[in-house]
Amino acid sequence: MISTEDFLWYVDQALDGMVAIVTELGDDLANRRPDLPGANSPYVLLHHCLGVTEHWAGHVVAGRTVERDRDAEFRASGPVDELVARARRAREQLAADLAGLVPSDPPRGATDPEDAALPLARSQGGALVHVYEELAQHRGQMEGCRDVLLAPWARTTGP
């Protein structure tokens, strides 16, 4: 497993990239969805990633009690500056959650029974790889979404 500092560097790259996108787009476009089946807005994608991080690092790895409404993450909308501030706080909390990390140890928080056999639920390190997997995947999705939203031919829908 890589060091906590190296892991956080990769997380910072993903989160900083997503924050830059919603900031560039501003409140209106960051809350719009490309007019494509199942598309999410950039706001939704970052909001969801913060929920993923809170659950998997805060609860599964660190054992903190975390209230999460995953379905609501995909309906989220709001001011970009509030989301950016939340991302900054989430990153600080992530560093605190990893203070007692033992990558090969089992998770401190419960995981869903259907995940039990998967690497993401077998160890703290596996849960963190899942966090990064989600951040990287959704950063790429957000980059494509931004490109569509800024295209002169784009059709969008509201939040």
C-alpha positions in Angstrom: 0.0 0.0 0.0 1.2 3.5 -0.7 1.8 6.0 2.1 -1.1 8.1 3.4 0.6 11.2 2.1 0.9 9.7 -1.4 -2.7 8.6 -1.3 -3.8 12.0 -0.2 -1.8 13.6 -3.1 -3.8 11.5 -5.6 -7.1 12.4 -3.9 -6.1 16.1 -4.0 -5.5 15.8 -7.8 -9.0 14.4 -8.3 -10.8 16.7 -5.9 -8.9 19.8 -7.1 -9.8 18.9 -10.7 -13.5 18.5 -9.9 -13.5 21.7 -7.8 -11.9 23.6 -10.8 -14.6 22.3 -13.1 -17.6 23.4 -11.0 -15.9 26.7 -10.3 -15.2 27.3 -14.0 -18.8 26.4 -14.8 -20.4 28.6 -12.1 -23.8 28.0 -10.4 -25.9 27.8 -13.5 -23.9 25.3 -15.7 -22.5 23.3 -12.8 -26.1 22.4 -11.9 -27.2 21.5 -15.4 -27.2 18.0 -16.9 -26.3 17.3 -20.5 -29.4 16.3 -22.4 -28.4 12.6 -22.5 -30.1 9.6 -20.8 -29.0 9.2 -17.2 -26.6 12.2 -17.3 -25.6 13.9 -14.0 -24.6 17.5 -13.5 -21.1 18.4 -12.4 -22.5 19.5 -9.1 -24.1 16.1 -8.6 -20.9 14.3 -9.4 -18.8 16.2 -6.9 -21.5 16.0 -4.3 -21.7 12.2 -4.8 -17.9 11.9 -4.5 -17.9 13.7 -1.2 -20.6 11.2 0.0 -18.4 8.3 -1.2 -15.4 9.7 0.6 -17.3 10.3 3.8 -18.9 6.8 3.8 -15.9 4.7 2.7 -13.1 6.6 4.5 -15.0 8.0 7.4 -17.3 5.1 8.2 -15.7 2.0 6.7 -12.0 2.9 7.3 -12.2 5.1 10.4 -15.3 3.7 12.0 -17.1 7.0 12.4 -20.9 7.1 12.3 -21.9 8.6 9.0 -25.4 9.4 7.8 -25.6 9.1 4.0 -28.5 9.3 1.6 -27.0 8.0 -1.6 -30.1 8.5 -3.7 -30.3 12.2 -2.6 -26.7 12.7 -3.8 -28.0 12.3 -7.4 -30.7 14.9 -6.9 -28.4 17.5 -5.3 -28.0 21.1 -6.6 -27.0 24.4 -5.1 -24.4 27.1 -5.0 -20.9 26.2 -6.2 -19.2 28.1 -3.4 -20.9 26.1 -0.8 -20.0 22.8 -2.5 -16.4 23.9 -2.9 -16.2 24.8 0.9 -17.7 21.4 1.6 -15.0 19.7 -0.5 -12.3 21.5 1.4 -13.7 20.4 4.7 -14.1 16.9 3.4 -10.4 16.8 2.4 -9.4 17.9 5.9 -11.7 15.3 7.5 -10.2 12.6 5.2 -6.7 13.3 6.5 -8.0 13.0 10.1 -9.9 9.8 9.2 -6.6 8.2 7.9 -4.6 9.0 11.0 -5.1 5.5 12.4 -5.1 3.7 9.1 -3.8 0.1 9.0 -4.2 -0.8 5.4 -4.2 -4.6 5.8 -6.6 -4.5 8.8 -10.3 -5.2 8.3 -12.6 -2.2 8.1 -13.6 -0.5 11.4 -17.1 0.2 10.1 -19.8 -2.1 8.6 -20.1 -2.7 4.9 -23.0 -4.1 3.0 -23.2 -7.9 3.1 -23.2 -8.1 -0.7 -19.8 -6.3 -0.7 -18.2 -8.7 1.9 -16.3 -10.8 -0.6 -15.0 -7.8 -2.6 -11.6 -6.2 -1.9 -13.3 -2.9 -1.0 -14.9 -4.5 2.0 -12.1 -6.8 3.1 -9.5 -4.2 4.3 -9.1 -0.6 5.1 -6.6 -0.3 2.1 -9.2 -1.9 -0.2 -11.8 0.6 0.9 -9.4 3.5 0.2 -8.6 2.1 -3.3 -12.4 2.2 -3.8 -12.5 5.8 -2.8 -9.9 6.7 -5.3 -11.5 4.6 -8.0 -14.7 6.6 -7.5 -12.9 10.0 -7.5 -11.0 9.2 -10.6 -13.9 7.7 -12.5 -16.2 10.7 -11.7 -13.5 13.3 -12.4 -13.3 11.9 -15.9 -17.0 11.8 -16.2 -17.2 15.4 -15.0 -14.6 16.5 -17.6 -16.7 15.0 -20.4 -19.8 16.6 -18.9 -18.1 20.0 -18.8 -17.0 19.7 -22.4 -20.6 18.9 -23.5 -22.1 21.7 -21.3 -19.6 24.3 -22.9 -20.1 23.1 -26.5 -22.0 25.6 -28.7 -24.4 22.8 -29.8 -25.2 21.6 -26.2 -28.7 21.0 -25.0 -29.0 20.8 -21.2 -31.6 20.3 -18.6 -32.0 21.9 -15.2 -31.0 20.3 -11.9 
